[in-house]
Amino acid sequence: MAPNGNAIISLQNVTFAYRETAVLHHIDLAIYPGEIIGIIGPNGVGKSTLLKILAALYEPNQGHYRLLDQPLKNYKRKEIARRIGYVPQGIELSFAFSVTQVVAMGRFPYLQGLSAIDEQGPDMVERALQLMDLKGLEHRLFPSLSGGEKQRVLIASVLAQDTDVLLLDEPTAALDLKHQISILKILRQLGKAQQKAVVLVTHEVNLASQFCDRLILLSNGKIVKDGRPDEVLQFNLIREVYGVDVYIDINPFTNSIYILPFELKNETISK
C-alpha cells in the first residue's frame, strides 16, 4: 500500500543492535506525507528503537536511511531537526522552565546567531499552546505539572517545531480519555491538512485502529505486518504476536476495527 507522492523517510534493510544484542532485523519501511502510522506490538520488541532510528538518533548497523530521497549523511543536524520532530517517553527537564519556554524550545532549529526566537516563533508557539489546550498554564513551571500536562507541553513543543514528520513515543499514555482523543484528532487533522507524516508508538490498539491509516506490527525486532488496520488486526496475527485470544469486530460508531481480549472459561492456571 503506497500512497501517492514520494516517501519522506525510507528505511531499506535496516538492522540495529545495542552492543551484542540485536534489536531490529532487516527493516524495510517507507513513510509518506499525510499518513498517520501506528507502531504496535508487545513490550520489548523494538518499537521505541525503531522510532529513534526514524528520528535519526540511532545510526543503523546495516542498511540505508534516506530523507527526502537523499542519504541522511547529506544533512546537517539542524536541517534534520527542521524536517523531523520527536517526542520521547517520560522526559524530565533539569531546570524549572515555564510551559511557554519549553514549547518555544521547539523553535531551536530556526534560530540564527544569538536570537532568542525566530520571526515566526511567537505565532507558532501560541498556536501550539492553543492546540494542546494549554492556555492558562503558560507561566506554570514544567516540574509542577501533572504527567498528562507535561505530555501535552512536549507535544506542543514538537508542533511548534513545524516539521514534515512527527514521531511520538506513547503520546497518549499519561492522558485522560478526553485528551487522548483530542490529541489524536489534532495530529490526524494536521497530517491531512498540511501533509505531515505522523508516526506514533502506542499500546492503545483500538485508538490506533480508529485514527491511523496504517499499522506496523512488530515482533522480535521484525515487521510482521504493515498495512491498513483491518489487514493488521487479524485474529491469528494477534494471537501469534501477543499470545492472547481476542474478539474482533467493527465499531458501529467509527466503522473502525476494535479488539477485546478474552479468557476461555475452561482455562485453569497450572500448578
One Martini backbone bead per residue (centre of mass of N, CA, C, O) as a GRO file, in nm:
protein
  271
    1MET     BB    1   0.082   0.045   0.031
    2ALA     BB    2   0.118   0.335  -0.177
    3PRO     BB    3   0.114   0.642  -0.177
    4ASN     BB    4   0.116   0.932  -0.300
    5GLY     BB    5   0.424   1.001  -0.361
    6ASN     BB    6   0.702   1.060  -0.182
    7ALA     BB    7   0.908   0.970   0.044
    8ILE     BB    8   1.042   1.097   0.332
    9ILE     BB    9   1.099   0.808   0.453
   10SER     BB   10   1.357   0.547   0.417
   11LEU     BB   11   1.397   0.198   0.479
   12GLN     BB   12   1.678  -0.035   0.412
   13ASN     BB   13   1.776  -0.305   0.564
   14VAL     BB   14   1.749  -0.255   0.877
   15THR     BB   15   1.994  -0.279   1.141
   16PHE     BB   16   2.002  -0.324   1.510
   17ALA     BB   17   2.238  -0.281   1.793
   18TYR     BB   18   2.322  -0.342   2.131
   19ARG     BB   19   2.599  -0.428   2.078
   20GLU     BB   20   2.515  -0.772   2.099
   21THR     BB   21   2.208  -0.677   2.072
   22ALA     BB   22   1.955  -0.752   1.880
   23VAL     BB   23   1.661  -0.554   1.767
   24LEU     BB   24   1.680  -0.514   1.451
   25HIS     BB   25   1.546  -0.673   1.137
   26HIS     BB   26   1.521  -0.598   0.825
   27ILE     BB   27   1.407  -0.299   0.764
   28ASP     BB   28   1.116  -0.201   0.573
   29LEU     BB   29   1.039   0.155   0.523
   30ALA     BB   30   0.769   0.392   0.447
   31ILE     BB   31   0.714   0.752   0.462
   32TYR     BB   32   0.429   0.954   0.409
   33PRO     BB   33   0.247   1.201   0.328
   34GLY     BB   34  -0.043   1.222   0.544
   35GLU     BB   35   0.026   1.011   0.746
   36ILE     BB   36  -0.093   0.773   0.999
   37ILE     BB   37   0.117   0.582   1.221
   38GLY     BB   38   0.119   0.266   1.387
   39ILE     BB   39   0.318   0.124   1.643
   40ILE     BB   40   0.302  -0.219   1.728
   41GLY     BB   41   0.334  -0.422   2.026
   42PRO     BB   42   0.503  -0.560   2.245
   43ASN     BB   43   0.717  -0.562   2.474
   44GLY     BB   44   1.051  -0.553   2.353
   45VAL     BB   45   1.045  -0.535   2.005
   46GLY     BB   46   1.144  -0.220   1.896
   47LYS     BB   47   0.971   0.043   1.878
   48SER     BB   48   1.150   0.274   2.000
   49THR     BB   49   1.395   0.215   1.823
   50LEU     BB   50   1.262   0.274   1.553
   51LEU     BB   51   1.195   0.570   1.620
   52LYS     BB   52   1.499   0.654   1.659
   53ILE     BB   53   1.580   0.595   1.375
   54LEU     BB   54   1.379   0.793   1.239
   55ALA     BB   55   1.510   1.038   1.421
   56ALA     BB   56   1.830   1.008   1.401
   57LEU     BB   57   1.963   0.887   1.681
   58TYR     BB   58   2.020   0.623   1.529
   59GLU     BB   59   2.251   0.410   1.374
   60PRO     BB   60   2.272   0.185   1.159
   61ASN     BB   61   2.445  -0.115   1.107
   62GLN     BB   62   2.241  -0.158   0.866
   63GLY     BB   63   2.171   0.003   0.585
   64HIS     BB   64   1.918   0.252   0.477
   65TYR     BB   65   1.881   0.615   0.497
   66ARG     BB   66   1.616   0.828   0.371
   67LEU     BB   67   1.576   1.184   0.305
   68LEU     BB   68   1.422   1.295   0.053
   69ASP     BB   69   1.607   1.096  -0.130
   70GLN     BB   70   1.846   1.123   0.081
   71PRO     BB   71   2.106   1.079   0.248
   72LEU     BB   72   2.146   1.151   0.575
   73LYS     BB   73   2.453   1.255   0.554
   74ASN     BB   74   2.363   1.526   0.388
   75TYR     BB   75   2.276   1.627   0.671
   76LYS     BB   76   2.228   1.844   0.905
   77ARG     BB   77   2.103   1.869   1.215
   78LYS     BB   78   1.915   2.116   1.164
   79GLU     BB   79   1.782   2.000   0.910
   80ILE     BB   80   1.652   1.760   1.049
   81ALA     BB   81   1.491   1.935   1.267
   82ARG     BB   82   1.308   2.061   1.028
   83ARG     BB   83   1.180   1.764   0.952
   84ILE     BB   84   1.211   1.629   1.252
   85GLY     BB   85   0.996   1.524   1.512
   86TYR     BB   86   1.042   1.440   1.875
   87VAL     BB   87   0.872   1.229   2.128
   88PRO     BB   88   0.939   1.102   2.412
   89GLN     BB   89   0.947   0.929   2.693
   90GLY     BB   90   0.949   1.063   3.003
   91ILE     BB   91   1.048   1.353   3.019
   92GLU     BB   92   1.297   1.547   3.193
   93LEU     BB   93   1.378   1.854   3.350
   94SER     BB   94   1.636   2.022   3.521
   95PHE     BB   95   1.481   2.284   3.472
   96ALA     BB   96   1.254   2.560   3.552
   97PHE     BB   97   1.055   2.580   3.312
   98SER     BB   98   0.825   2.704   3.130
   99VAL     BB   99   0.586   2.631   2.916
  100THR     BB  100   0.668   2.837   2.697
  101GLN     BB  101   0.969   2.762   2.691
  102VAL     BB  102   0.936   2.469   2.602
  103VAL     BB  103   0.786   2.524   2.339
  104ALA     BB  104   1.011   2.720   2.220
  105MET     BB  105   1.230   2.494   2.178
  106GLY     BB  106   1.113   2.404   1.894
  107ARG     BB  107   1.271   2.664   1.747
  108PHE     BB  108   1.581   2.606   1.736
  109PRO     BB  109   1.635   2.536   1.421
  110TYR     BB  110   1.569   2.867   1.351
  111LEU     BB  111   1.803   2.989   1.475
  112GLN     BB  112   2.009   3.293   1.477
  113GLY     BB  113   2.254   3.304   1.658
  114LEU     BB  114   2.133   3.502   1.947
  115SER     BB  115   1.852   3.439   1.918
  116ALA     BB  116   1.561   3.368   2.100
  117ILE     BB  117   1.373   3.406   1.836
  118ASP     BB  118   1.192   3.375   1.570
  119GLU     BB  119   0.969   3.526   1.370
  120GLN     BB  120   0.750   3.274   1.388
  121GLY     BB  121   0.752   3.172   1.681
  122PRO     BB  122   0.515   3.305   1.844
  123ASP     BB  123   0.286   3.188   1.665
  124MET     BB  124   0.360   2.886   1.698
  125VAL     BB  125   0.338   2.875   2.005
  126GLU     BB  126   0.047   2.973   2.035
  127ARG     BB  127  -0.081   2.750   1.866
  128ALA     BB  128   0.020   2.508   2.035
  129LEU     BB  129  -0.117   2.587   2.300
  130GLN     BB  130  -0.405   2.568   2.188
  131LEU     BB  131  -0.408   2.276   2.077
  132MET     BB  132  -0.311   2.164   2.384
  133ASP     BB  133  -0.469   2.306   2.613
  134LEU     BB  134  -0.260   2.556   2.763
  135LYS     BB  135  -0.427   2.777   2.841
  136GLY     BB  136  -0.316   2.913   3.163
  137LEU     BB  137  -0.008   2.756   3.172
  138GLU     BB  138   0.238   2.929   3.068
  139HIS     BB  139   0.373   2.998   3.377
  140ARG     BB  140   0.422   2.729   3.445
  141LEU     BB  141   0.612   2.489   3.578
  142PHE     BB  142   0.701   2.192   3.462
  143PRO     BB  143   0.738   2.025   3.741
  144SER     BB  144   0.426   2.105   3.838
  145LEU     BB  145   0.308   1.908   3.655
  146SER     BB  146   0.141   1.679   3.525
  147GLY     BB  147   0.178   1.416   3.323
  148GLY     BB  148  -0.029   1.514   3.106
  149GLU     BB  149   0.074   1.807   3.081
  150LYS     BB  150   0.359   1.740   2.992
  151GLN     BB  151   0.281   1.594   2.734
  152ARG     BB  152   0.144   1.841   2.598
  153VAL     BB  153   0.396   2.020   2.594
  154LEU     BB  154   0.575   1.835   2.416
  155ILE     BB  155   0.385   1.837   2.174
  156ALA     BB  156   0.385   2.143   2.137
  157SER     BB  157   0.687   2.167   2.070
  158VAL     BB  158   0.670   1.994   1.803
  159LEU     BB  159   0.461   2.177   1.667
  160ALA     BB  160   0.643   2.434   1.669
  161GLN     BB  161   0.863   2.304   1.480
  162ASP     BB  162   0.741   2.234   1.202
  163THR     BB  163   0.735   1.945   1.058
  164ASP     BB  164   0.707   1.676   0.837
  165VAL     BB  165   0.771   1.498   1.097
  166LEU     BB  166   0.602   1.298   1.351
  167LEU     BB  167   0.741   1.160   1.654
  168LEU     BB  168   0.571   0.931   1.890
  169ASP     BB  169   0.604   0.813   2.228
  170GLU     BB  170   0.339   0.757   2.384
  171PRO     BB  171   0.134   1.025   2.372
  172THR     BB  172  -0.129   0.891   2.558
  173ALA     BB  173  -0.045   0.755   2.834
  174ALA     BB  174  -0.102   1.023   3.046
  175LEU     BB  175  -0.398   1.044   2.943
  176ASP     BB  176  -0.700   1.120   2.912
  177LEU     BB  177  -0.955   1.050   2.705
  178LYS     BB  178  -1.003   1.334   2.596
  179HIS     BB  179  -0.697   1.391   2.516
  180GLN     BB  180  -0.648   1.153   2.339
  181ILE     BB  181  -0.857   1.225   2.120
  182SER     BB  182  -0.775   1.517   2.066
  183ILE     BB  183  -0.480   1.463   1.973
  184LEU     BB  184  -0.542   1.264   1.743
  185LYS     BB  185  -0.710   1.461   1.582
  186ILE     BB  186  -0.493   1.676   1.540
  187LEU     BB  187  -0.284   1.497   1.400
  188ARG     BB  188  -0.466   1.420   1.166
  189GLN     BB  189  -0.533   1.705   1.061
  190LEU     BB  190  -0.241   1.793   1.008
  191GLY     BB  191  -0.165   1.570   0.815
  192LYS     BB  192  -0.379   1.636   0.598
  193ALA     BB  193  -0.355   1.953   0.564
  194GLN     BB  194  -0.005   1.949   0.569
  195GLN     BB  195   0.139   1.681   0.495
  196LYS     BB  196   0.203   1.513   0.743
  197ALA     BB  197   0.391   1.284   0.918
  198VAL     BB  198   0.264   1.029   1.147
  199VAL     BB  199   0.438   0.865   1.423
  200LEU     BB  200   0.325   0.605   1.655
  201VAL     BB  201   0.364   0.474   1.965
  202THR     BB  202   0.142   0.203   2.082
  203HIS     BB  203  -0.108   0.033   2.305
  204GLU     BB  204  -0.363   0.168   2.163
  205VAL     BB  205  -0.520  -0.014   1.941
  206ASN     BB  206  -0.806   0.115   1.902
  207LEU     BB  207  -0.708   0.403   1.847
  208ALA     BB  208  -0.527   0.330   1.611
  209SER     BB  209  -0.753   0.218   1.431
  210GLN     BB  210  -0.916   0.490   1.418
  211PHE     BB  211  -0.656   0.704   1.332
  212CYS     BB  212  -0.506   0.512   1.141
  213ASP     BB  213  -0.388   0.411   0.828
  214ARG     BB  214  -0.145   0.257   0.966
  215LEU     BB  215   0.006  -0.057   1.065
  216ILE     BB  216   0.286  -0.172   1.271
  217LEU     BB  217   0.388  -0.500   1.334
  218LEU     BB  218   0.582  -0.612   1.601
  219SER     BB  219   0.839  -0.886   1.627
  220ASN     BB  220   1.143  -0.944   1.718
  221GLY     BB  221   1.242  -0.691   1.526
  222LYS     BB  222   0.996  -0.736   1.325
  223ILE     BB  223   0.792  -0.714   1.049
  224VAL     BB  224   0.485  -0.870   1.024
  225LYS     BB  225   0.293  -0.608   0.961
  226ASP     BB  226   0.184  -0.384   0.682
  227GLY     BB  227  -0.119  -0.189   0.719
  228ARG     BB  228  -0.419  -0.184   0.755
  229PRO     BB  229  -0.601  -0.239   1.028
  230ASP     BB  230  -0.765  -0.484   0.898
  231GLU     BB  231  -0.491  -0.636   0.818
  232VAL     BB  232  -0.355  -0.652   1.114
  233LEU     BB  233  -0.624  -0.711   1.291
  234GLN     BB  234  -0.578  -1.034   1.331
  235PHE     BB  235  -0.627  -1.310   1.500
  236ASN     BB  236  -0.362  -1.472   1.434
  237LEU     BB  237  -0.163  -1.238   1.475
  238ILE     BB  238  -0.233  -1.169   1.770
  239ARG     BB  239  -0.177  -1.447   1.885
  240GLU     BB  240   0.119  -1.471   1.792
  241VAL     BB  241   0.233  -1.197   1.923
  242TYR     BB  242   0.064  -1.180   2.215
  243GLY     BB  243  -0.076  -1.453   2.327
  244VAL     BB  244  -0.390  -1.397   2.251
  245ASP     BB  245  -0.725  -1.388   2.265
  246VAL     BB  246  -0.971  -1.240   2.038
  247TYR     BB  247  -1.212  -0.994   1.975
  248ILE     BB  248  -1.351  -0.903   1.652
  249ASP     BB  249  -1.471  -0.581   1.531
  250ILE     BB  250  -1.706  -0.327   1.451
  251ASN     BB  251  -1.742  -0.001   1.498
  252PRO     BB  252  -2.048   0.160   1.454
  253PHE     BB  253  -1.938   0.469   1.492
  254THR     BB  254  -1.637   0.444   1.322
  255ASN     BB  255  -1.567   0.186   1.139
  256SER     BB  256  -1.366   0.037   1.323
  257ILE     BB  257  -1.148  -0.159   1.458
  258TYR     BB  258  -1.196  -0.393   1.732
  259ILE     BB  259  -1.049  -0.522   2.042
  260LEU     BB  260  -1.089  -0.815   2.265
  261PRO     BB  261  -0.998  -0.974   2.525
  262PHE     BB  262  -1.006  -1.330   2.623
  263GLU     BB  263  -1.130  -1.594   2.839
  264LEU     BB  264  -1.136  -1.911   2.879
  265LYS     BB  265  -1.332  -2.090   3.100
  266ASN     BB  266  -1.147  -2.372   3.095
  267GLU     BB  267  -0.916  -2.223   3.207
  268THR     BB  268  -0.616  -2.304   3.391
  269ILE     BB  269  -0.387  -2.291   3.640
  270SER     BB  270  -0.086  -2.414   3.658
  271LYS     BB  271   0.117  -2.586   3.915
   0.00000   0.00000   0.00000
